[in-house]
């Protein structure tokens, strides 16, 4: 049954992304900025509807009150990355446009990647880490000043359930450079949507948004250690079965 659900859900994503992606590319010829972002988010809401109805995956979100208030309040979101689910879910929850930091190769994906190329995102070349960090900080400053929040996965890639990757400091370096607070976010998505497996399972996905961590005057490495400690402790609270 889970296989059938997963096939139907993938079909739902493909059927909706093609017209939505084409419409976004055409719309981008006349519209840019927040209006284009929210047009893209509406497709993610459609996908999340299908995730609930077709896959039977429910969401429980904690800590929304920790997000900064105000239309111009900056934030750098540092998120646990277990599956594709959080990349689609989090934009539907946030009150600000988001700019993902992602590898440039994703722009080659038909329709989805073409749409991402028309949005204000930060795409990097992983082969040149020094240049990538410089690009993240430079473009991140510009976007934060425009009221766009930066969202990054500090482990750099999807991590299997119950495991921990190496937390990189690009996100905290950007936060320290700009004075934007860091918002740690734990997402226990892999118990329903595995890192690489095609078959998804019904169940509950917990999202926990942590208290804002001030960045002004902080050491990026020390700040990232604080982010890592909070996220990993929260993951054990949200999904204790994975860490036995």
Residue pairs with C-beta under 8 A, 6 or more apart in sequence:
2 199
2 200
2 201
2 202
3 199
5 54
5 55
5 56
5 200
5 202
6 55
6 198
6 199
6 200
8 54
9 50
9 51
9 54
9 55
9 200
10 198
12 47
12 50
12 54
13 47
13 50
16 43
16 46
16 47
16 50
17 43
17 111
17 112
18 111
20 40
20 42
20 43
20 46
20 111
20 115
21 43
21 110
21 111
21 112
21 114
21 115
22 111
23 39
24 36
24 39
24 40
24 43
24 115
24 118
25 114
25 115
25 118
27 36
27 39
28 36
28 118
31 39
32 120
33 97
33 120
33 146
34 97
34 147
36 118
36 119
37 97
37 98
37 119
37 120
38 97
40 91
40 115
40 119
41 91
41 92
44 88
44 89
44 91
44 92
45 92
47 88
48 59
48 88
48 89
48 92
51 57
51 85
51 88
52 58
52 59
55 192
55 200
55 201
55 202
56 202
56 203
57 85
57 192
57 193
57 200
57 202
57 203
57 204
57 205
58 203
58 204
58 205
59 89
59 204
59 205
59 207
60 204
60 205
60 206
60 207
61 93
61 207
61 208
61 209
62 206
62 207
62 208
62 209
63 208
63 209
63 210
63 211
64 93
64 209
66 183
66 209
66 210
66 211
66 212
67 75
67 94
67 95
67 183
67 209
67 212
68 74
68 75
68 181
68 183
68 212
71 147
72 147
74 144
74 145
74 147
74 149
74 178
74 179
74 180
74 181
75 96
75 149
75 150
75 180
75 181
75 182
75 183
75 212
76 140
76 144
76 149
76 150
76 151
76 152
76 171
76 172
76 174
76 175
76 178
76 180
76 181
76 182
76 183
76 215
77 90
77 94
77 98
77 149
77 150
77 151
77 152
77 183
77 185
78 152
78 153
78 154
78 171
78 172
78 182
78 183
78 184
78 185
78 227
78 231
79 86
79 90
79 151
79 152
79 153
79 154
79 184
79 185
79 187
80 86
80 153
80 155
80 159
80 185
80 186
80 187
80 231
80 235
81 153
81 155
81 157
81 158
81 159
81 187
82 158
82 159
82 160
82 161
82 187
82 188
82 189
82 190
82 193
82 195
83 158
83 189
83 190
83 193
83 194
83 195
84 158
84 193
85 187
85 189
85 192
85 193
85 205
86 187
86 189
86 207
87 100
89 187
89 189
89 205
89 207
90 98
90 151
90 185
90 187
90 207
91 98
93 207
94 149
96 147
96 148
96 149
97 120
97 147
97 148
97 149
98 148
98 149
98 150
98 151
99 119
99 120
99 121
99 122
99 139
99 140
99 143
99 148
99 149
99 150
99 151
100 116
100 121
100 122
100 151
100 152
101 121
101 122
101 123
101 124
101 136
101 140
101 150
101 151
101 152
101 153
101 170
101 171
102 116
102 121
102 122
102 123
102 124
103 123
103 124
103 125
103 126
104 123
104 124
104 125
106 112
106 113
106 116
106 123
107 113
107 114
107 116
107 117
107 123
116 123
117 123
120 143
120 146
120 148
122 135
122 136
122 139
122 140
122 143
122 150
124 132
124 135
124 136
125 131
125 132
126 132
132 170
133 170
133 173
136 152
136 170
136 173
136 174
137 170
137 173
137 174
137 177
140 150
140 174
140 177
140 178
141 174
141 177
141 178
143 150
144 150
144 178
144 180
150 171
150 174
150 180
152 170
152 171
152 174
154 167
154 168
154 169
154 170
154 171
154 224
154 227
154 228
155 164
155 165
155 166
155 167
155 168
156 165
156 166
156 168
157 165
158 195
158 196
159 165
159 195
160 190
160 195
161 190
161 191
161 194
161 195
161 239
161 242
162 239
162 242
162 243
164 232
167 224
167 225
167 227
167 228
168 224
169 220
169 221
169 224
171 182
171 224
171 227
172 182
172 215
172 218
172 220
172 221
172 223
172 224
172 227
173 220
174 180
175 181
175 182
175 215
175 218
175 220
175 223
176 215
176 216
176 217
176 218
176 219
176 220
176 223
178 215
179 215
179 216
180 215
181 212
181 213
181 214
181 215
182 212
182 213
182 215
182 223
182 227
183 209
183 210
183 212
183 213
184 209
184 210
184 213
184 227
184 230
184 231
184 234
185 207
185 208
185 209
185 210
185 231
186 206
186 207
186 208
186 210
186 230
186 231
186 234
186 235
186 238
187 205
187 206
187 207
187 208
188 205
188 206
188 207
188 235
188 238
188 239
188 242
189 205
190 242
191 201
191 203
191 205
191 239
191 241
191 242
192 200
192 201
192 202
192 203
192 204
192 205
193 200
193 205
194 200
206 238
206 239
208 234
208 237
208 238
210 230
210 231
210 234
213 223
213 226
213 227
215 223
235 242
235 243
236 243
